[in-house]
Amino acid sequence: MELAEARRRIDEIDGEMAELFRRRMEAAADVAEYKRAHGLPVFDAEREAAVLEAGSARIGEQSLVLYYKLFLQSVMDISKQYQKRLLSGMRVAYCGVPGAFANIAARRIFPDGEAVSYSSFHAAYESVGRGECDCAVLPIENSYAGEVGQVLDLMFSGPLYVNGVYDLPVTHHLLAPEGAVLSEIETVISHPQALSQCENYIKKHGFVQVEATNTAIAARAVAESGDLHTAAIASEETAELYHLAVLDHDINDSNANTTRFAVFSGVKETGRKTGGSFILMFTVKNAAGALARAISIIGEHGFNMKVLRSHPMKELAWQYYFYIEAEGSPDGEAGEDMLAALSEVCDRLKVVGGYDGEARL
C-alpha cells in the first residue's frame, strides 16, 4: 500500500475521531456539572481503573492492548483537565481560617475550587443552602476527640446531603518566627485539642500553654507578634502560609490522629456501588424495644452496621437521635424494604447520604 493512501486513511479516521472527541468532551462537561452539584472531586481512581480494564477487553490484538490503555489514559487526563477548568469557579465552604485543618481538607479534596472561610459550622453549612457555595467540607469525627456534635446536629436537622467522606491525618508541628530556636521557646499557643494531643511533648520542654480558638489563628498570632520565645502548634501548610519556621516536626503524642471530613451538597447522589456505605439518622417511637427493633431491621435486610451512636436532641431534654453508618446502598430493593420497615418504628428517619470509600487525604 502506498504511503499517500495510508495517510489518506489516517486523515479520514482522524476526522471521525475529532467528532467522537467532541462528543466525549461534551459528556465530560455533563460529568463536571454533576460533580459540582453533588460536591464530588474530579479524580475518581476507581472509575479510571474500570475504564482501563474495559478498554483492554475491547482490543482483540494483544500487541495493541498496552498502546490502547495509554491512549485511554491520555484521553482521561485531558478530560480531567477540562473538568478542572469548568470547576475552577467552584466555591467550597469550610469553618475556620486559611491554614486550618478544615481549609487543608477543602483544598485537598477540591484543589481547583475556591475555599471560602466561614466563622462557624452553621454558617458554612447554610452557605450551600443559600447558593453562596457549591458544597461544604465539615469535620464529623476525630479519632482522638470523638464526634463533632454540632455538625451531626446539622446533618440531622438540615437539608443537605453527604456525598463523600475523607480522612485527613492530623500532624502537628512546632512553628515560630524566623530566627527562633527551640531551646529558647517558653510559650506555645494552639487549639485546646492540639495542646492536649501534644501533651507529652509540651511537658518534656516545660512550655507554658496558651489556648486559641484555632491552630491557624494561633500560627497567625505568633507570626504577627514576632516573639522569638513563643511558638504555635499547627500544620506545616500553616507555616508556609504565615511564613513561620518549623522548629520541630511530628510532635503529636500519637501518629494515629485522624479527622474525618464529610462533603455536604444540596443534591443527593443515588445509585451508589454496593461496596460503599451510607449514613442513616433516626429517632424511635416511645415504645418498648423500638430501638432494638430498628437495629434488627437493618441487619435483617443484609446491611452491616459499622457505626452506631446516640446524640442528645437540643430541643427535647433527655431525648436522642441515632446515627448509623452501614455498608451497602439503600437505593435498591433491599434498601427500600429496610426503610419501609424502619418507618414503622421510627418517628423521624433520614438517609443523609453516603460514600463509595473513605479516601485518605
NULUM-692923 format. One record per residue (C-alpha): x, y, z. Coordinates in steps of 0.1 Angstrom, whole numbers, plus 5000, padded with zeros to 4 digits. Layout:
REM residues N
XYZ
...
***
This chain:
REM residues 361
500050005000
501450344991
502250605017
499850855003
496950615007
497850525042
498050895051
494650955035
493150685056
494650835088
493251175079
489851025074
490050835107
491251155125
488151335112
485951065127
487951075159
487551455161
483851425162
484051145188
486451365208
483951655208
481151425219
483351285247
484251625260
480551725260
479951425282
482851525304
481251865308
478051695320
480151495344
481751815357
478351975363
477151665381
480251675403
479752045411
476151975421
476951675442
480251805457
482451545442
486151585433
487351555397
489651255402
487950915407
490650645408
488050355408
486350495377
489650535358
490750175367
487350045354
487750245321
491250105315
490049745323
487149775299
489449925273
491749625274
488849395267
487849595235
491149535217
491549185204
495049225192
497349185222
500149385207
497949695208
496449655243
499149845260
499050135235
495250155237
495450175275
498050455271
495650625247
492750595271
494850735300
495851035279
492251105269
491151075306
493951315316
492751565291
489151515303
490251585339
492051905328
488852015310
486651935341
489052125363
488752435341
485052405342
485052365380
487652635386
484952865399
483552605424
483252755458
483852525488
482852645523
484752545554
484852665590
488052845601
490753055586
493352985559
495752715572
493252545595
492852175590
489352225575
490952455550
493652205542
490951935537
488852155514
491852245493
493051875490
489551745481
488952035456
492352165445
490852365417
488052515437
487952835458
487952765495
485653005513
486153075550
483153095575
483253165612
481052865623
479952525611
476452655608
477452945586
479452725563
476552475561
473952745554
476152905527
475352595505
471552625510
471752995501
473652925470
476753115481
478852795479
478552475459
479452245488
480852255524
483652045539
483051995576
484551765602
482351485616
484751295638
488251305652
489950975663
491251155694
488451385704
485451195691
482351315671
481751675662
478351725677
477452055661
477951905626
475951595635
473151825646
473251995612
473251665594
470151555614
468151875611
469452045579
468551985542
472051895528
473351555518
476751385524
478251265491
481851195503
483851125534
487651175536
490351105563
492851375570
495851275592
496351545618
500051615622
501251895645
504452085642
506152355663
506152685644
507953015653
509153335636
512353315616
515353335639
513753155668
515452845682
513852555700
515852595732
514652945738
510952885733
508952945765
505252955755
503152765730
499852865716
497252645699
493752505700
492952315733
492751985714
496152035697
497652125731
496151805745
497351595716
500951725722
500851705760
503951485765
506051705742
504852025760
505651875794
509051755782
510052105772
508252285801
506352515778
503652745792
500352685773
498052945758
494752845742
493552975708
490252915690
492052755661
495552625652
495852855622
494753155643
497553055668
500053055640
498853385627
499153545662
502753415665
503653555631
502153895639
503853915673
507353825660
508153705696
511053465693
510153305726
506653205716
505652925692
502452785677
501452425673
499852385639
500252235604
503152255580
500852425555
500152695581
503952755585
504152825547
501053045548
502253275577
506053255568
506953075600
509952835606
509252475616
511352425647
510252065652
508251815632
505551555642
505251645678
501951455683
501751205712
500050965687
500550925650
497050775646
495351115650
492951155621
489951375614
487051255591
485651525569
482251505550
481351695519
477851835520
475851945490
472352025481
471851725458
471851365469
473851115448
471950795442
472850465427
476050415446
478050105444
477149815467
480749835481
480150185495
478550295527
475550515537
474650735567
471250695583
469850915612
466650855631
464650885663
462550595676
458950595688
458350595725
457650225728
459449935745
462049775723
461750035695
465550095693
466449725694
463849665666
465249935645
468749795648
467549445640
465649565609
468949705594
470749365599
467749165587
467949335553
471549255549
473249585559
476249565582
476449845607
479949995611
478950285634
476150335659
475950655680
473350835701
473251215704
471051435726
468451645709
468952015717
465252105716
464051805737
465651725771
466651355776
465751255741
468151135715
468651075678
470750795664
473450805638
474350495618
476850415591
476250085573
477849905544
475949895511
473450115493
469850195504
468850275468
468049915458
465049695467
466649575500
467249935510
463650045501
462349745521
464549835551
463450205551
459750095549
460249865579
462150135598
459350385593
457150165614
459350205645
460950545638
459450895644
461951065621
464050885595
466651045572
469150895548
471851165550
473851025520
476850805516
480250755502
481950495480
485150475501
486950685527
489950835508
492950945528
493951295520
***
